[in-house]
Amino acid sequence: MTTAPLPTSRATRLRWLVADSAALTGRGLRHQFRELDGLIVSLVLPVMLLLLFVYVFGGAIETGTAYLDYVVPGIIVLA
């Protein structure tokens, strides 16, 4: 089994880094789009949680300001 020689120059290492990152990103995106249920959950779940917390639990908590200012960052972190 032979291995590829290690890149020596900084430009070559950067080129390999970009090429490898692009390959892995492409593979990941193709895998994500093939898994339709995961794609739907990742798009629908944050919207449903936002609606649930704003309209169902929104009146139960007094913050002194708009409750939406606290919920949106939390939903973004979860998503």
PDB file of N, CA, C and O in Angstrom:
ATOM      1  N   MET A   1       0.853  -1.169   0.000  1.00  0.00           N
ATOM      2  CA  MET A   1       0.000   0.000   0.000  1.00  0.00           C
ATOM      3  C   MET A   1       0.897   1.230   0.000  1.00  0.00           C
ATOM      4  O   MET A   1       1.798   1.360   0.829  1.00  0.00           O
ATOM      5  N   THR A   2       0.641   2.116  -0.928  1.00  0.00           N
ATOM      6  CA  THR A   2       1.433   3.332  -0.993  1.00  0.00           C
ATOM      7  C   THR A   2       0.605   4.507  -0.511  1.00  0.00           C
ATOM      8  O   THR A   2      -0.619   4.509  -0.638  1.00  0.00           O
ATOM      9  N   THR A   3       1.260   5.479   0.029  1.00  0.00           N
ATOM     10  CA  THR A   3       0.578   6.678   0.491  1.00  0.00           C
ATOM     11  C   THR A   3       1.077   7.868  -0.308  1.00  0.00           C
ATOM     12  O   THR A   3       2.190   7.864  -0.833  1.00  0.00           O
ATOM     13  N   ALA A   4       0.244   8.872  -0.389  1.00  0.00           N
ATOM     14  CA  ALA A   4       0.627  10.085  -1.112  1.00  0.00           C
ATOM     15  C   ALA A   4       1.648  10.846  -0.279  1.00  0.00           C
ATOM     16  O   ALA A   4       1.566  10.854   0.949  1.00  0.00           O
ATOM     17  N   PRO A   5       2.588  11.471  -0.923  1.00  0.00           N
ATOM     18  CA  PRO A   5       3.568  12.254  -0.175  1.00  0.00           C
ATOM     19  C   PRO A   5       2.904  13.452   0.487  1.00  0.00           C
ATOM     20  O   PRO A   5       1.937  14.006  -0.037  1.00  0.00           O
ATOM     21  N   LEU A   6       3.422  13.842   1.625  1.00  0.00           N
ATOM     22  CA  LEU A   6       2.885  14.987   2.344  1.00  0.00           C
ATOM     23  C   LEU A   6       3.224  16.269   1.591  1.00  0.00           C
ATOM     24  O   LEU A   6       4.327  16.407   1.063  1.00  0.00           O
ATOM     25  N   PRO A   7       2.286  17.201   1.541  1.00  0.00           N
ATOM     26  CA  PRO A   7       2.579  18.452   0.859  1.00  0.00           C
ATOM     27  C   PRO A   7       3.625  19.247   1.633  1.00  0.00           C
ATOM     28  O   PRO A   7       3.637  19.246   2.864  1.00  0.00           O
ATOM     29  N   THR A   8       4.480  19.909   0.912  1.00  0.00           N
ATOM     30  CA  THR A   8       5.559  20.627   1.570  1.00  0.00           C
ATOM     31  C   THR A   8       5.321  22.126   1.613  1.00  0.00           C
ATOM     32  O   THR A   8       5.611  22.760   2.627  1.00  0.00           O
ATOM     33  N   SER A   9       4.807  22.701   0.555  1.00  0.00           N
ATOM     34  CA  SER A   9       4.645  24.152   0.559  1.00  0.00           C
ATOM     35  C   SER A   9       3.311  24.532   1.196  1.00  0.00           C
ATOM     36  O   SER A   9       2.376  23.734   1.251  1.00  0.00           O
ATOM     37  N   ARG A  10       3.252  25.750   1.665  1.00  0.00           N
ATOM     38  CA  ARG A  10       2.040  26.236   2.324  1.00  0.00           C
ATOM     39  C   ARG A  10       0.884  26.322   1.325  1.00  0.00           C
ATOM     40  O   ARG A  10      -0.255  26.013   1.675  1.00  0.00           O
ATOM     41  N   ALA A  11       1.160  26.735   0.097  1.00  0.00           N
ATOM     42  CA  ALA A  11       0.114  26.840  -0.925  1.00  0.00           C
ATOM     43  C   ALA A  11      -0.468  25.468  -1.256  1.00  0.00           C
ATOM     44  O   ALA A  11      -1.676  25.337  -1.454  1.00  0.00           O
ATOM     45  N   THR A  12       0.374  24.461  -1.316  1.00  0.00           N
ATOM     46  CA  THR A  12      -0.099  23.112  -1.611  1.00  0.00           C
ATOM     47  C   THR A  12      -0.966  22.585  -0.480  1.00  0.00           C
ATOM     48  O   THR A  12      -2.000  21.964  -0.726  1.00  0.00           O
ATOM     49  N   ARG A  13      -0.552  22.829   0.757  1.00  0.00           N
ATOM     50  CA  ARG A  13      -1.365  22.387   1.903  1.00  0.00           C
ATOM     51  C   ARG A  13      -2.708  23.094   1.928  1.00  0.00           C
ATOM     52  O   ARG A  13      -3.732  22.481   2.229  1.00  0.00           O
ATOM     53  N   LEU A  14      -2.707  24.388   1.611  1.00  0.00           N
ATOM     54  CA  LEU A  14      -3.959  25.138   1.579  1.00  0.00           C
ATOM     55  C   LEU A  14      -4.871  24.615   0.472  1.00  0.00           C
ATOM     56  O   LEU A  14      -6.082  24.505   0.667  1.00  0.00           O
ATOM     57  N   ARG A  15      -4.304  24.295  -0.681  1.00  0.00           N
ATOM     58  CA  ARG A  15      -5.080  23.756  -1.790  1.00  0.00           C
ATOM     59  C   ARG A  15      -5.691  22.418  -1.401  1.00  0.00           C
ATOM     60  O   ARG A  15      -6.858  22.167  -1.702  1.00  0.00           O
ATOM     61  N   TRP A  16      -4.936  21.561  -0.743  1.00  0.00           N
ATOM     62  CA  TRP A  16      -5.462  20.272  -0.290  1.00  0.00           C
ATOM     63  C   TRP A  16      -6.559  20.470   0.757  1.00  0.00           C
ATOM     64  O   TRP A  16      -7.569  19.767   0.748  1.00  0.00           O
ATOM     65  N   LEU A  17      -6.356  21.419   1.644  1.00  0.00           N
ATOM     66  CA  LEU A  17      -7.355  21.700   2.671  1.00  0.00           C
ATOM     67  C   LEU A  17      -8.677  22.120   2.044  1.00  0.00           C
ATOM     68  O   LEU A  17      -9.737  21.630   2.433  1.00  0.00           O
ATOM     69  N   VAL A  18      -8.615  23.017   1.082  1.00  0.00           N
ATOM     70  CA  VAL A  18      -9.831  23.491   0.415  1.00  0.00           C
ATOM     71  C   VAL A  18     -10.489  22.356  -0.372  1.00  0.00           C
ATOM     72  O   VAL A  18     -11.708  22.195  -0.322  1.00  0.00           O
ATOM     73  N   ALA A  19      -9.699  21.577  -1.090  1.00  0.00           N
ATOM     74  CA  ALA A  19     -10.256  20.475  -1.888  1.00  0.00           C
ATOM     75  C   ALA A  19     -10.898  19.413  -0.992  1.00  0.00           C
ATOM     76  O   ALA A  19     -11.996  18.938  -1.282  1.00  0.00           O
ATOM     77  N   ASP A  20     -10.227  19.048   0.079  1.00  0.00           N
ATOM     78  CA  ASP A  20     -10.787  18.047   0.996  1.00  0.00           C
ATOM     79  C   ASP A  20     -12.042  18.560   1.689  1.00  0.00           C
ATOM     80  O   ASP A  20     -13.009  17.817   1.858  1.00  0.00           O
ATOM     81  N   SER A  21     -12.030  19.831   2.090  1.00  0.00           N
ATOM     82  CA  SER A  21     -13.207  20.412   2.746  1.00  0.00           C
ATOM     83  C   SER A  21     -14.385  20.459   1.790  1.00  0.00           C
ATOM     84  O   SER A  21     -15.515  20.175   2.187  1.00  0.00           O
ATOM     85  N   ALA A  22     -14.137  20.814   0.533  1.00  0.00           N
ATOM     86  CA  ALA A  22     -15.213  20.852  -0.459  1.00  0.00           C
ATOM     87  C   ALA A  22     -15.776  19.458  -0.712  1.00  0.00           C
ATOM     88  O   ALA A  22     -16.986  19.290  -0.856  1.00  0.00           O
ATOM     89  N   ALA A  23     -14.898  18.460  -0.765  1.00  0.00           N
ATOM     90  CA  ALA A  23     -15.369  17.089  -0.980  1.00  0.00           C
ATOM     91  C   ALA A  23     -16.237  16.610   0.178  1.00  0.00           C
ATOM     92  O   ALA A  23     -17.298  16.025  -0.041  1.00  0.00           O
ATOM     93  N   LEU A  24     -15.794  16.853   1.401  1.00  0.00           N
ATOM     94  CA  LEU A  24     -16.574  16.408   2.563  1.00  0.00           C
ATOM     95  C   LEU A  24     -17.882  17.177   2.694  1.00  0.00           C
ATOM     96  O   LEU A  24     -18.901  16.602   3.075  1.00  0.00           O
ATOM     97  N   THR A  25     -17.863  18.469   2.384  1.00  0.00           N
ATOM     98  CA  THR A  25     -19.092  19.254   2.433  1.00  0.00           C
ATOM     99  C   THR A  25     -20.085  18.759   1.385  1.00  0.00           C
ATOM    100  O   THR A  25     -21.278  18.644   1.667  1.00  0.00           O
ATOM    101  N   GLY A  26     -19.604  18.469   0.189  1.00  0.00           N
ATOM    102  CA  GLY A  26     -20.482  17.945  -0.857  1.00  0.00           C
ATOM    103  C   GLY A  26     -21.085  16.608  -0.480  1.00  0.00           C
ATOM    104  O   GLY A  26     -22.273  16.374  -0.703  1.00  0.00           O
ATOM    105  N   ARG A  27     -20.283  15.738   0.085  1.00  0.00           N
ATOM    106  CA  ARG A  27     -20.801  14.430   0.522  1.00  0.00           C
ATOM    107  C   ARG A  27     -21.855  14.591   1.605  1.00  0.00           C
ATOM    108  O   ARG A  27     -22.886  13.919   1.586  1.00  0.00           O
ATOM    109  N   GLY A  28     -21.592  15.479   2.539  1.00  0.00           N
ATOM    110  CA  GLY A  28     -22.549  15.707   3.615  1.00  0.00           C
ATOM    111  C   GLY A  28     -23.868  16.268   3.119  1.00  0.00           C
ATOM    112  O   GLY A  28     -24.937  15.851   3.564  1.00  0.00           O
ATOM    113  N   LEU A  29     -23.790  17.220   2.191  1.00  0.00           N
ATOM    114  CA  LEU A  29     -25.014  17.792   1.634  1.00  0.00           C
ATOM    115  C   LEU A  29     -25.800  16.771   0.818  1.00  0.00           C
ATOM    116  O   LEU A  29     -27.027  16.715   0.905  1.00  0.00           O
ATOM    117  N   ARG A  30     -25.105  15.974   0.036  1.00  0.00           N
ATOM    118  CA  ARG A  30     -25.810  14.929  -0.728  1.00  0.00           C
ATOM    119  C   ARG A  30     -26.486  13.946   0.215  1.00  0.00           C
ATOM    120  O   ARG A  30     -27.616  13.527  -0.035  1.00  0.00           O
ATOM    121  N   HIS A  31     -25.818  13.577   1.282  1.00  0.00           N
ATOM    122  CA  HIS A  31     -26.409  12.651   2.250  1.00  0.00           C
ATOM    123  C   HIS A  31     -27.629  13.279   2.922  1.00  0.00           C
ATOM    124  O   HIS A  31     -28.640  12.607   3.126  1.00  0.00           O
ATOM    125  N   GLN A  32     -27.537  14.562   3.264  1.00  0.00           N
ATOM    126  CA  GLN A  32     -28.649  15.248   3.931  1.00  0.00           C
ATOM    127  C   GLN A  32     -29.870  15.324   3.021  1.00  0.00           C
ATOM    128  O   GLN A  32     -30.993  15.132   3.487  1.00  0.00           O
ATOM    129  N   PHE A  33     -29.676  15.599   1.739  1.00  0.00           N
ATOM    130  CA  PHE A  33     -30.809  15.716   0.827  1.00  0.00           C
ATOM    131  C   PHE A  33     -31.408  14.360   0.481  1.00  0.00           C
ATOM    132  O   PHE A  33     -32.575  14.294   0.092  1.00  0.00           O
ATOM    133  N   ARG A  34     -30.659  13.294   0.607  1.00  0.00           N
ATOM    134  CA  ARG A  34     -31.217  11.960   0.365  1.00  0.00           C
ATOM    135  C   ARG A  34     -32.077  11.492   1.532  1.00  0.00           C
ATOM    136  O   ARG A  34     -32.994  10.693   1.342  1.00  0.00           O
ATOM    137  N   GLU A  35     -31.798  11.969   2.713  1.00  0.00           N
ATOM    138  CA  GLU A  35     -32.581  11.626   3.904  1.00  0.00           C
ATOM    139  C   GLU A  35     -33.707  12.644   4.047  1.00  0.00           C
ATOM    140  O   GLU A  35     -33.551  13.643   4.748  1.00  0.00           O
ATOM    141  N   LEU A  36     -34.826  12.402   3.397  1.00  0.00           N
ATOM    142  CA  LEU A  36     -35.910  13.368   3.362  1.00  0.00           C
ATOM    143  C   LEU A  36     -36.517  13.614   4.743  1.00  0.00           C
ATOM    144  O   LEU A  36     -36.869  14.750   5.062  1.00  0.00           O
ATOM    145  N   ASP A  37     -36.645  12.584   5.556  1.00  0.00           N
ATOM    146  CA  ASP A  37     -37.234  12.777   6.880  1.00  0.00           C
ATOM    147  C   ASP A  37     -36.365  13.674   7.756  1.00  0.00           C
ATOM    148  O   ASP A  37     -36.894  14.493   8.507  1.00  0.00           O
ATOM    149  N   GLY A  38     -35.074  13.537   7.677  1.00  0.00           N
ATOM    150  CA  GLY A  38     -34.182  14.408   8.444  1.00  0.00           C
ATOM    151  C   GLY A  38     -34.243  15.845   7.975  1.00  0.00           C
ATOM    152  O   GLY A  38     -34.165  16.773   8.780  1.00  0.00           O
ATOM    153  N   LEU A  39     -34.382  16.031   6.669  1.00  0.00           N
ATOM    154  CA  LEU A  39     -34.494  17.380   6.113  1.00  0.00           C
ATOM    155  C   LEU A  39     -35.790  18.040   6.561  1.00  0.00           C
ATOM    156  O   LEU A  39     -35.793  19.215   6.927  1.00  0.00           O
ATOM    157  N   ILE A  40     -36.870  17.309   6.538  1.00  0.00           N
ATOM    158  CA  ILE A  40     -38.160  17.861   6.966  1.00  0.00           C
ATOM    159  C   ILE A  40     -38.134  18.206   8.446  1.00  0.00           C
ATOM    160  O   ILE A  40     -38.606  19.271   8.844  1.00  0.00           O
ATOM    161  N   VAL A  41     -37.591  17.322   9.255  1.00  0.00           N
ATOM    162  CA  VAL A  41     -37.524  17.586  10.693  1.00  0.00           C
ATOM    163  C   VAL A  41     -36.659  18.798  10.976  1.00  0.00           C
ATOM    164  O   VAL A  41     -37.011  19.615  11.826  1.00  0.00           O
ATOM    165  N   SER A  42     -35.541  18.935  10.289  1.00  0.00           N
ATOM    166  CA  SER A  42     -34.660  20.061  10.562  1.00  0.00           C
ATOM    167  C   SER A  42     -35.257  21.384  10.104  1.00  0.00           C
ATOM    168  O   SER A  42     -34.844  22.436  10.592  1.00  0.00           O
ATOM    169  N   LEU A  43     -36.205  21.365   9.189  1.00  0.00           N
ATOM    170  CA  LEU A  43     -36.858  22.590   8.758  1.00  0.00           C
ATOM    171  C   LEU A  43     -38.145  22.882   9.529  1.00  0.00           C
ATOM    172  O   LEU A  43     -38.441  24.041   9.823  1.00  0.00           O
ATOM    173  N   VAL A  44     -38.901  21.854   9.854  1.00  0.00           N
ATOM    174  CA  VAL A  44     -40.204  22.039  10.483  1.00  0.00           C
ATOM    175  C   VAL A  44     -40.099  22.177  11.999  1.00  0.00           C
ATOM    176  O   VAL A  44     -40.854  22.946  12.593  1.00  0.00           O
ATOM    177  N   LEU A  45     -39.197  21.463  12.631  1.00  0.00           N
ATOM    178  CA  LEU A  45     -39.111  21.467  14.089  1.00  0.00           C
ATOM    179  C   LEU A  45     -38.858  22.855  14.677  1.00  0.00           C
ATOM    180  O   LEU A  45     -39.550  23.225  15.626  1.00  0.00           O
ATOM    181  N   PRO A  46     -37.912  23.642  14.173  1.00  0.00           N
ATOM    182  CA  PRO A  46     -37.730  24.974  14.757  1.00  0.00           C
ATOM    183  C   PRO A  46     -38.962  25.871  14.613  1.00  0.00           C
ATOM    184  O   PRO A  46     -39.278  26.641  15.520  1.00  0.00           O
ATOM    185  N   VAL A  47     -39.652  25.776  13.484  1.00  0.00           N
ATOM    186  CA  VAL A  47     -40.853  26.587  13.281  1.00  0.00           C
ATOM    187  C   VAL A  47     -41.942  26.166  14.258  1.00  0.00           C
ATOM    188  O   VAL A  47     -42.608  27.017  14.848  1.00  0.00           O
ATOM    189  N   MET A  48     -42.129  24.858  14.435  1.00  0.00           N
ATOM    190  CA  MET A  48     -43.149  24.380  15.361  1.00  0.00           C
ATOM    191  C   MET A  48     -42.819  24.757  16.809  1.00  0.00           C
ATOM    192  O   MET A  48     -43.708  25.142  17.570  1.00  0.00           O
ATOM    193  N   LEU A  49     -41.546  24.647  17.186  1.00  0.00           N
ATOM    194  CA  LEU A  49     -41.161  25.042  18.540  1.00  0.00           C
ATOM    195  C   LEU A  49     -41.371  26.528  18.776  1.00  0.00           C
ATOM    196  O   LEU A  49     -41.819  26.931  19.850  1.00  0.00           O
ATOM    197  N   LEU A  50     -41.051  27.341  17.783  1.00  0.00           N
ATOM    198  CA  LEU A  50     -41.258  28.778  17.911  1.00  0.00           C
ATOM    199  C   LEU A  50     -42.727  29.098  18.095  1.00  0.00           C
ATOM    200  O   LEU A  50     -43.086  29.890  18.966  1.00  0.00           O
ATOM    201  N   LEU A  51     -43.581  28.492  17.286  1.00  0.00           N
ATOM    202  CA  LEU A  51     -45.017  28.720  17.422  1.00  0.00           C
ATOM    203  C   LEU A  51     -45.531  28.226  18.768  1.00  0.00           C
ATOM    204  O   LEU A  51     -46.360  28.888  19.392  1.00  0.00           O
ATOM    205  N   LEU A  52     -45.056  27.087  19.217  1.00  0.00           N
ATOM    206  CA  LEU A  52     -45.486  26.536  20.499  1.00  0.00           C
ATOM    207  C   LEU A  52     -45.104  27.457  21.643  1.00  0.00           C
ATOM    208  O   LEU A  52     -45.943  27.774  22.488  1.00  0.00           O
ATOM    209  N   PHE A  53     -43.868  27.886  21.684  1.00  0.00           N
ATOM    210  CA  PHE A  53     -43.423  28.705  22.807  1.00  0.00           C
ATOM    211  C   PHE A  53     -44.002  30.109  22.779  1.00  0.00           C
ATOM    212  O   PHE A  53     -44.213  30.701  23.837  1.00  0.00           O
ATOM    213  N   VAL A  54     -44.264  30.658  21.599  1.00  0.00           N
ATOM    214  CA  VAL A  54     -44.801  32.021  21.539  1.00  0.00           C
ATOM    215  C   VAL A  54     -46.292  32.029  21.834  1.00  0.00           C
ATOM    216  O   VAL A  54     -46.754  32.840  22.637  1.00  0.00           O
ATOM    217  N   TYR A  55     -47.058  31.138  21.198  1.00  0.00           N
ATOM    218  CA  TYR A  55     -48.509  31.224  21.324  1.00  0.00           C
ATOM    219  C   TYR A  55     -49.081  30.389  22.459  1.00  0.00           C
ATOM    220  O   TYR A  55     -50.138  30.734  22.988  1.00  0.00           O
ATOM    221  N   VAL A  56     -48.427  29.311  22.852  1.00  0.00           N
ATOM    222  CA  VAL A  56     -48.961  28.484  23.937  1.00  0.00           C
ATOM    223  C   VAL A  56     -48.391  28.928  25.276  1.00  0.00           C
ATOM    224  O   VAL A  56     -49.139  29.132  26.232  1.00  0.00           O
ATOM    225  N   PHE A  57     -47.066  29.078  25.352  1.00  0.00           N
ATOM    226  CA  PHE A  57     -46.437  29.436  26.613  1.00  0.00           C
ATOM    227  C   PHE A  57     -46.100  30.917  26.731  1.00  0.00           C
ATOM    228  O   PHE A  57     -45.621  31.351  27.779  1.00  0.00           O
ATOM    229  N   GLY A  58     -46.333  31.693  25.699  1.00  0.00           N
ATOM    230  CA  GLY A  58     -45.939  33.094  25.687  1.00  0.00           C
ATOM    231  C   GLY A  58     -46.604  33.941  26.751  1.00  0.00           C
ATOM    232  O   GLY A  58     -45.969  34.841  27.300  1.00  0.00           O
ATOM    233  N   GLY A  59     -47.860  33.680  27.057  1.00  0.00           N
ATOM    234  CA  GLY A  59     -48.562  34.463  28.066  1.00  0.00           C
ATOM    235  C   GLY A  59     -48.284  34.016  29.483  1.00  0.00           C
ATOM    236  O   GLY A  59     -48.640  34.723  30.426  1.00  0.00           O
ATOM    237  N   ALA A  60     -47.666  32.877  29.663  1.00  0.00           N
ATOM    238  CA  ALA A  60     -47.438  32.340  30.998  1.00  0.00           C
ATOM    239  C   ALA A  60     -46.208  32.947  31.669  1.00  0.00           C
ATOM    240  O   ALA A  60     -46.072  32.865  32.890  1.00  0.00           O
ATOM    241  N   ILE A  61     -45.317  33.549  30.895  1.00  0.00           N
ATOM    242  CA  ILE A  61     -44.075  34.077  31.446  1.00  0.00           C
ATOM    243  C   ILE A  61     -44.045  35.583  31.246  1.00  0.00           C
ATOM    244  O   ILE A  61     -44.150  36.063  30.117  1.00  0.00           O
ATOM    245  N   GLU A  62     -43.902  36.333  32.337  1.00  0.00           N
ATOM    246  CA  GLU A  62     -43.778  37.786  32.262  1.00  0.00           C
ATOM    247  C   GLU A  62     -42.307  38.148  32.256  1.00  0.00           C
ATOM    248  O   GLU A  62     -41.596  37.881  33.224  1.00  0.00           O
ATOM    249  N   THR A  63     -41.845  38.752  31.174  1.00  0.00           N
ATOM    250  CA  THR A  63     -40.439  39.147  31.069  1.00  0.00           C
ATOM    251  C   THR A  63     -40.251  40.644  31.169  1.00  0.00           C
ATOM    252  O   THR A  63     -39.131  41.111  31.376  1.00  0.00           O
ATOM    253  N   GLY A  64     -41.323  41.409  31.025  1.00  0.00           N
ATOM    254  CA  GLY A  64     -41.208  42.854  31.027  1.00  0.00           C
ATOM    255  C   GLY A  64     -40.962  43.411  29.633  1.00  0.00           C
ATOM    256  O   GLY A  64     -41.193  44.595  29.389  1.00  0.00           O
ATOM    257  N   THR A  65     -40.502  42.580  28.731  1.00  0.00           N
ATOM    258  CA  THR A  65     -40.321  42.973  27.329  1.00  0.00           C
ATOM    259  C   THR A  65     -41.010  41.937  26.461  1.00  0.00           C
ATOM    260  O   THR A  65     -41.695  41.049  26.967  1.00  0.00           O
ATOM    261  N   ALA A  66     -40.830  42.048  25.170  1.00  0.00           N
ATOM    262  CA  ALA A  66     -41.448  41.089  24.250  1.00  0.00           C
ATOM    263  C   ALA A  66     -40.837  39.698  24.463  1.00  0.00           C
ATOM    264  O   ALA A  66     -39.618  39.533  24.440  1.00  0.00           O
ATOM    265  N   TYR A  67     -41.693  38.722  24.668  1.00  0.00           N
ATOM    266  CA  TYR A  67     -41.241  37.352  24.906  1.00  0.00           C
ATOM    267  C   TYR A  67     -40.514  36.798  23.695  1.00  0.00           C
ATOM    268  O   TYR A  67     -39.643  35.938  23.825  1.00  0.00           O
ATOM    269  N   LEU A  68     -40.872  37.288  22.524  1.00  0.00           N
ATOM    270  CA  LEU A  68     -40.249  36.837  21.289  1.00  0.00           C
ATOM    271  C   LEU A  68     -38.754  37.154  21.260  1.00  0.00           C
ATOM    272  O   LEU A  68     -37.984  36.442  20.616  1.00  0.00           O
ATOM    273  N   ASP A  69     -38.340  38.216  21.951  1.00  0.00           N
ATOM    274  CA  ASP A  69     -36.916  38.565  22.019  1.00  0.00           C
ATOM    275  C   ASP A  69     -36.103  37.496  22.735  1.00  0.00           C
ATOM    276  O   ASP A  69     -34.900  37.378  22.500  1.00  0.00           O
ATOM    277  N   TYR A  70     -36.731  36.726  23.593  1.00  0.00           N
ATOM    278  CA  TYR A  70     -36.037  35.657  24.311  1.00  0.00           C
ATOM    279  C   TYR A  70     -36.164  34.305  23.615  1.00  0.00           C
ATOM    280  O   TYR A  70     -35.268  33.466  23.714  1.00  0.00           O
ATOM    281  N   VAL A  71     -37.256  34.098  22.922  1.00  0.00           N
ATOM    282  CA  VAL A  71     -37.513  32.792  22.318  1.00  0.00           C
ATOM    283  C   VAL A  71     -36.708  32.579  21.044  1.00  0.00           C
ATOM    284  O   VAL A  71     -36.167  31.492  20.838  1.00  0.00           O
ATOM    285  N   VAL A  72     -36.619  33.577  20.196  1.00  0.00           N
ATOM    286  CA  VAL A  72     -35.953  33.414  18.895  1.00  0.00           C
ATOM    287  C   VAL A  72     -34.500  33.015  19.041  1.00  0.00           C
ATOM    288  O   VAL A  72     -34.079  32.087  18.351  1.00  0.00           O
ATOM    289  N   PRO A  73     -33.687  33.657  19.903  1.00  0.00           N
ATOM    290  CA  PRO A  73     -32.299  33.180  20.043  1.00  0.00           C
ATOM    291  C   PRO A  73     -32.206  31.745  20.539  1.00  0.00           C
ATOM    292  O   PRO A  73     -31.318  31.004  20.119  1.00  0.00           O
ATOM    293  N   GLY A  74     -33.098  31.347  21.417  1.00  0.00           N
ATOM    294  CA  GLY A  74     -33.103  29.977  21.910  1.00  0.00           C
ATOM    295  C   GLY A  74     -33.424  28.971  20.819  1.00  0.00           C
ATOM    296  O   GLY A  74     -32.810  27.906  20.753  1.00  0.00           O
ATOM    297  N   ILE A  75     -34.378  29.301  19.966  1.00  0.00           N
ATOM    298  CA  ILE A  75     -34.747  28.417  18.860  1.00  0.00           C
ATOM    299  C   ILE A  75     -33.605  28.341  17.848  1.00  0.00           C
ATOM    300  O   ILE A  75     -33.341  27.273  17.295  1.00  0.00           O
ATOM    301  N   ILE A  76     -32.930  29.453  17.603  1.00  0.00           N
ATOM    302  CA  ILE A  76     -31.798  29.455  16.679  1.00  0.00           C
ATOM    303  C   ILE A  76     -30.683  28.565  17.201  1.00  0.00           C
ATOM    304  O   ILE A  76     -30.054  27.841  16.429  1.00  0.00           O
ATOM    305  N   VAL A  77     -30.431  28.611  18.508  1.00  0.00           N
ATOM    306  CA  VAL A  77     -29.400  27.749  19.098  1.00  0.00           C
ATOM    307  C   VAL A  77     -29.792  26.280  18.987  1.00  0.00           C
ATOM    308  O   VAL A  77     -28.943  25.431  18.716  1.00  0.00           O
ATOM    309  N   LEU A  78     -31.065  25.974  19.194  1.00  0.00           N
ATOM    310  CA  LEU A  78     -31.527  24.588  19.074  1.00  0.00           C
ATOM    311  C   LEU A  78     -31.447  24.079  17.643  1.00  0.00           C
ATOM    312  O   LEU A  78     -31.141  22.911  17.404  1.00  0.00           O
ATOM    313  N   ALA A  79     -31.727  24.967  16.694  1.00  0.00           N
ATOM    314  CA  ALA A  79     -31.728  24.547  15.299  1.00  0.00           C
ATOM    315  C   ALA A  79     -30.314  24.369  14.820  1.00  0.00           C
ATOM    316  O   ALA A  79     -30.094  24.015  13.662  1.00  0.00           O
TER     317      ALA A  79
END
